Amino acid sequence: MVGRSLKAVPPHEIVPWFRVLRSNGQIAFPVASEHANEQIARLQEEGVLVVNHRVDMKRYQWQPDLPTLLYQLDF
């Protein structure tokens, strides 16, 4: 669903699509494809280690603290 939603984003909108991974941390694009290479490069620019087309989700997954959940996020 996320992929389909990203396709619907207007071209002028800036969305950090490269941060979207499969639930197991795997890059969703085929290995060595242009999009996969770009996604890996962008993740690495942010200091994210990509090994074997995968990101260690335990290390890099966003886990907000309780104050963030309670007071900073709009639901």
C-alpha positions as CSV (number, residue, x, y, z in Angstrom):
1,M,0.0,0.0,0.0
2,V,2.8,2.4,0.8
3,G,4.3,1.9,-2.7
4,R,1.0,2.6,-4.3
5,S,0.6,5.7,-2.1
6,L,4.0,7.0,-3.1
7,K,3.2,6.6,-6.8
8,A,0.3,9.0,-6.2
9,V,2.4,11.8,-4.7
10,P,2.6,14.8,-7.1
11,P,6.0,15.2,-8.8
12,H,6.7,18.6,-7.1
13,E,6.3,17.1,-3.6
14,I,9.5,16.1,-1.8
15,V,9.0,12.7,-0.1
16,P,11.8,10.6,1.5
17,W,10.7,7.5,-0.4
18,F,14.1,5.9,0.0
19,R,13.4,5.4,3.7
20,V,10.6,3.0,2.9
21,L,11.7,-0.7,3.1
22,R,10.0,-4.0,3.4
23,S,9.0,-5.1,6.9
24,N,12.1,-7.3,7.1
25,G,14.4,-4.4,6.1
26,Q,14.9,-5.5,2.6
27,I,15.2,-3.1,-0.3
28,A,11.9,-3.5,-2.3
29,F,13.5,-3.0,-5.7
30,P,15.3,-5.7,-7.7
31,V,19.0,-6.2,-6.8
32,A,21.3,-3.9,-8.9
33,S,18.4,-2.0,-10.4
34,E,18.7,1.7,-10.9
35,H,16.1,2.4,-8.2
36,A,17.7,0.0,-5.7
37,N,21.2,1.5,-6.3
38,E,19.7,5.0,-5.8
39,Q,17.9,3.9,-2.6
40,I,21.0,2.3,-1.2
41,A,23.1,5.4,-2.0
42,R,20.6,7.7,-0.3
43,L,20.4,5.5,2.8
44,Q,24.2,5.4,3.0
45,E,24.4,9.2,2.7
46,E,22.3,9.2,5.9
47,G,24.7,6.8,7.6
48,V,22.5,3.7,7.2
49,L,24.4,0.5,6.6
50,V,23.0,-1.7,3.8
51,V,24.3,-5.3,3.7
52,N,23.1,-7.8,1.2
53,H,20.3,-5.5,0.0
54,R,19.0,-5.3,3.6
55,V,18.9,-2.9,6.5
56,D,19.1,-4.0,10.1
57,M,15.7,-2.9,11.3
58,K,16.6,-3.5,15.0
59,R,19.3,-0.9,14.6
60,Y,17.7,1.7,12.3
61,Q,13.9,1.4,12.7
62,W,12.3,4.5,14.1
63,Q,11.2,3.9,17.6
64,P,9.8,7.1,19.1
65,D,9.9,7.6,22.9
66,L,6.7,8.0,25.0
67,P,6.7,11.9,25.1
68,T,7.0,11.9,21.3
69,L,4.1,9.5,20.9
70,L,1.9,11.4,23.4
71,Y,2.7,15.1,22.7
72,Q,4.4,15.5,19.3
73,L,2.5,13.2,16.8
74,D,-0.8,14.2,15.3
75,F,-3.2,11.4,14.9
